[in-house]
Amino acid sequence: MKCRAKREMKNTQQITMKNGRPATQGVCPVCGTKMFKIGKS
């Protein structure tokens, strides 16, 4: 179950989506769910 709270990600990595846009993927430090943020950061 996702906690859906806005938190800082841990184990972040910069990725590029299929359409070429940048994104950041990481893990929630509390529940361990995958988190995803579109855009450069």
Phi, psi and omega per residue, in radians:
M1 nan 2.304 3.123
K2 -1.423 2.478 3.104
C3 -1.442 -0.389 3.078
R4 1.038 0.356 3.074
A5 -1.571 2.622 3.109
K6 -1.473 1.980 -3.126
R7 -2.362 2.934 3.008
E8 -1.250 2.422 3.110
M9 -1.445 2.707 2.952
K10 -2.096 2.824 -3.055
N11 0.966 0.812 -3.102
T12 -1.316 2.609 3.035
Q13 -2.541 2.426 3.120
Q14 -1.422 2.234 3.115
I15 -2.244 2.950 3.054
T16 -2.107 2.232 -3.138
M17 -1.301 2.984 -3.121
K18 -0.995 -0.591 -3.113
N19 -1.480 0.047 3.068
G20 1.658 -0.075 -3.134
R21 -1.393 2.551 3.122
P22 -1.364 2.666 3.107
A23 -2.679 2.869 3.102
T24 -2.119 2.312 -3.141
Q25 -2.129 2.424 -3.139
G26 -2.753 -2.846 -3.088
V27 -2.273 2.462 3.077
C28 -1.210 2.247 -3.113
P29 -1.216 -0.322 -3.095
V30 -1.619 -0.940 -3.039
C31 -1.808 -0.200 3.101
G32 1.422 0.174 3.140
T33 -1.355 2.593 3.074
K34 -1.171 2.352 3.088
M35 -2.062 2.646 -3.045
F36 -2.507 2.285 3.090
K37 -2.283 2.164 -3.131
I38 -1.485 2.421 3.123
G39 1.925 2.822 -3.112
K40 -1.325 2.353 3.101
S41 -2.626 nan nan
